[in-house]
Amino acid sequence: MEINKQRNIDEFVKLVSIDSPSFGEKQMGEYIKEQLVSLGFLIMEDDAGSCLNGNCGNIYGFLEGDKLQPPLLFSSHMDTVEPSCGKEAIINSDGLITSNGKTVLGADDCSGIAAILEALRTIKEQELPHGPIEVLFTVAEEVYCKGASEFDFSLIQSKEAYVLDLTGPVGSAAYKAPTVLSFEASIKGKSAHAGFAPQNGIHAISAAAKAISQLDMGRIDEDTTLNVGIIQGGLATNIVPEHCVVKGEIRSYSHVKALEQVGTLKEHFTKTASTIGATVGFQISCGCEAYEIPLDHSVVQRFKKACEHQGVSASLEGTFGGSDNNHLAKHGISGIVVASAMNRCHSCEEYTTVEELHRIAELTVLLMTI
């Protein structure tokens, strides 16, 4: 088995050149659908785009294979973070691939898409035996996996999956990931003139500051983190602020711990605000739920075997980032998140290399055929 290395790089460069921000993945989706049809896939696009006020839905594809083998699912997301308009892949003489410095590169997750497409082309051209293959390319993953949350997972036949969407050297994979809960505490006080009658006001920002100052920010325990990232409030410097909004997130490898932490936060903000007569409205949203795949599971063992065949060291680790794999796990699909040749993601310093792009494409072929 040998991939077409030049085609693999050309494909990556092509994918990078397609503008595909969250909720604006239509051009990318159309391109991927064309490639899948040419490879013999039955495809469908769902209505996630309209549900999310975007212009493209999640794209699902199915390829027939040896029915005696279990189907396998391979997935990547189509959107990129900002700044992304006008992305360009610059290939340096040493094999380093960067953006032009004005945008992200988009290796997150064009590297995953390129690897899946090249693996499928290699299988078709070389007539490599394989079981049924399913693919899922999602929209709006970068905004708390909103695309995957709209997908009908009853369409998926596979019980095991590989999600190509992780930083680190090829051969790395994440077998567990956290629950990610976002929270918003809306504190209501009472406005008053800050100069003439400050005593008549209830200072919402002061209530928020007091509550935040008493929190243990950062790592709460070995499983859990807490962060307050946004504080908004006040209308003018001469008005006692009536409103203040505090936004943050909790991450934990334990879904139960995350929920418990939210309950503690709500009680804390409410109690602290009440000491000065303020009230609190509290809202939470769950971006994704925690999962952990046993290291002796067949989806992990297949990955290790593929790495061994490729001659790379398999490294299984936990990640503290969410991905579409959280949603797969929630719907009974056991998957791991595979490192797919992306580095320094979510920045204009993002990069990949020619060698790593080849490695992840080769590893993907092995996962599909081993």
N, C-alpha and C positions, 0 to 999 in steps of 0.2 A: 504494500500500500504506500503510495506516495502522492501527496497533494501537488497541485499545480501552483508553485510558489509565486510566480509572477502574477497569475490571475488572482491569487489570494490578496496580494498587496494592492493590485488595481481595484479589487472589490472594496477593500477598506477605504481607499482614497475616494472612491465614488460615493460610498455611504456617508463619509464625513462631509462631503460637499453638499449633501441634501439638508436643507434647513428643516429641523424637526423638534421645535420647542414643545413643551408640554401643552396639550390641547391643540397643537398645530402640526400633527404628524401625517397629514394626508399624503403629501408627496412621497414620504418614506413608505407609507403603507401601500401605495399603488405600486411602487417599485418592487417591494417584497412579494406582493401578490403575483406580479408578472413572473418573478423568478420561480416561485413555488409551482405555479401552473406549468411552466416549462420543464419542471422536474417531476411532473406526474402527480402532484398533490391534488386532492380535493380540498378546496378552501372555502372559508366563510369569514365574513366580517360582521361583528355584532354591532349593536346600537349604542355602545359605550360613549361614542363621540357625541351623539345627540343628548344623552343623559348627562354628560359632563360639560355641555356647551362647547365641545370641541369639534374638530372637522374630520376625525377619523376614529374608527372603532378598533377593538382588539382583533387581531388576525389569527385565525386557527387553521391548521392544515393537517391532513391525514394522508399518509403514504402506506399503501399495502405492503406487507412483508410476510415472512414465514409465520403462519398462524400458530405453529408449535412453540414459538417464542413469545414471551410477554411483550406487549407494546411499551415503548419508552417515550417520555415527553422531554423535549428540549425547548428552552424558553430564553428569550432576551426581551428587553424593552426598547421601544422605538424613540422615546423622547430623550432630549438632552437638556441640561441646565443652562441657564444664561451666564454670560453672554454667548450667544450661539449663532447669530445671524452672519452668514458669510464665512462659515468655517472653512479652513484649508489645511490639509495635511502636508507638512513639509518633511520630506525624507532627507535626512542628513547623510553624509558620506560614511559615517560610522554605524548606520542602521537605526539611529535614533529618529523617532517620528514625533514631531511637535506641531502645535498650531503656529500661527503667525504672531502670537503673543497678544492679539486683540480679542480673541475668543477662546472658549474651551476647545480642546481638540475633538471631543466627542467619542473618544475610545470607550467611554461609558455611555452607551453600550454598543457602539458600532463594531467594536472588536468581537463581541459575542455574536452579533448578527452575521458578520463576515465569516466567522468560524463555522457557524451552522450551515450557511449557504455553501461554503467551500467543501465541507464534509459531505453534504448531500450530492454535490456535483461529482466528487471523487467516487462515491459509492455507485452512482449511476454509470459513469464512464467505465469504471473498472469492474462493473457487475459484481460488486461485493455482496455476499449474503447478509441479510439483516432481518430482524423482526419488524412488525408494524412500527412506524415512526410517527409521532405526533409533534407538532411545533405550535408554539404560542408566542406571538409577538404582541406585547401589550403597550397601551398608551398610558400617559400620565403616571408613570412609575415614580418619577422624581418628586411628585407631590403626594407623598404618603400612599403610594400604590393605589391611586384612585381607579385606574383602569382595570386592574385585576379585581378590585372589589365589585365591579359591574359585570364580570364575566360569568357565564353559566357553566360551572364546572361539571355539571352532569354530562356535558359533551365529551369530557375526557375519559378515555378508556384506560389509560395508563395508571398504574399504582405507584410508579417510581418516576422521578424526574431529575433533570440536571438543568439548573438555572445558571446561565453564563453571565455573571454580574458581580464580580468580586475583585478587589485589588490584591496585589501580591503576585509572586512568581507562579507560573504555570506549574501545577502539581499541588497547589494549595486549594483547600475547599472548606467551607463553613458547614458544620453539622448542627449548629444551634444558633438562634438569634432571639432578640428580646421582643417583648411587648413594647409598643411605643404609644404612650397616651399623651395627648395634648390637653392642657387645661387653661381655662380663662376665669379669673376672679374679677368680677365687675363690682367695684366698691362705690357706694352712693353715700355721699355726705350731704352738706348743705352749703350753698353759696352765700357769701356775704362780702361787703366791702373790706378789703384787707387793711385799709388804713383807718377808716372811720369806725367800723364795727366788727373787727375780727372775732370778737367773743361771741357773735351771733352765728358764726359759721361752724360747720363740721368738716374738718380738713381731710378729704378723701385720700390725697397723696400721702399725708402723714400716717394715716391708718395703714396704707399699703407698705410704706417704708418700715414701719414698726414690725409688721408681720414678716416681711422679707428678711429683716435684720436678724430675726430669731430662727431662721431656717438653716439647716446644715446643707449647704449647696455642694454639688459635685457627687462623689461616690458615697451613697448612704450605707451600703454594705457590699459584699462581694458580688451580688447579683443586680444591684439597683443604683441608678443615678437620678439626680434631680437638677433641673436647671430652670431659672427664670431668665427669659431672653428678651422680653419686651415689656416696657412700662409706658403707658400713655395716659395723660391726664392734664387738666387745667385748660383755661381759656385765655387768661391774661395774668400779668404779674400783680395786678391790683385786685384780684378776685380770689377769695378763698375757694379752692377747687372743690366742686361738688361731685365730680366723677373721676375715677381712676381705674384703668384696666391693666391687669397684670396677666401676662401670658407666658407659659413655659411648657416643659415636657418632663415626663417620667419614663425611664427605660428600665426594664428588668427582665432577666431570664425567667423570672417567675411571674406569670400573669396574675396570680393571687396577690403577690407582694405589690405589684403595680397598683392594683385596685385598692389595696389596703392603704398605700401611700396617698392615693387620691383622697380617700376618706379622711385621713389625718390632715391633709392640706386644707380641705374644705372646712373642717372643724376649727383649725388653727386660724384661718383668715376670718371666719365668722366671729370667733371669740375675741380676737384681737380688735377687729373693727368695732365691736359692740362696746368696748371700753370707752370709746369717745362718742358713741351714739350713731355710728355709721352702720350700714347694712351691706350684705354681700350677696350677689348672685353668682353661682358657680356652675360652669359647664365643662364637660369633658368630651373628647372624641378619641376613638381608638384607631390609630393608623394601621396597626397590625398586631397580631397576637403571637406570643412566644411559642417556639417549638424546639424540640431536641430529638435528633435522629440517633438511635443506638449505633455505636461504632461497629457492631457486628452485623448490621443490617445489610442486605444484599446490594442496596444502592451504593453503599459505602465500599463494600468489597469489590464491586465491579469497577468502581473508580480506582481503587488501589491496584487492581489487576491491569487496568489500562495504563496507569502510570508506570507500572513495572515493565510492560511491553514497550513503552516509549523510552524507558531509561531515565525517567525523572523520579525524584523522591516525592511520595505522597505525604502531604501534611494536612491533617484534619484539625480544625480549630473552631473556636466560637467567634462570632462577629457581633459587634454591638450596633450594627446597622440593620434596618429592616429591608426587605426586598419582596418581590412577588412570591418568593418561596414561602413566606409566612402565610400567604393566602392559599397556596397549594396544600400546605400542611393542615390548615383549618378545614379543608375539604377532603381530607383523607388520603392525600397524595404524598408519599414520602420522598422528599427531594433534598439535595444538597446544593449549595451555591458554589460554583466553580470559578476560580480565578481565571480571568479571561484577557490578560495582557493589557491592563489599564493601571495607570499610576498617577498619583497626585490629582485625583479626580475632583471635580467641582472647583477647578481653578484654571486660570489661563496658563499655568505651568504644567498642565496635564500632558502626559507623554506615553508612548508605547515604543516597541522596537520591532523591527522586521523579524528578528529571530523568534520573539515571543508570540507574534501573530501566527507564525508558521507552527509553533509548538501547540497552541491552543486549537488550531484547525486540525492538526494531526491527532491530538488527544480526543477531539470530538468524533472523528472518524472511528477511532478505537471504541469509544463508548457506544457508538451506534452499531458496531459490528462484532464486538468481542463475545 
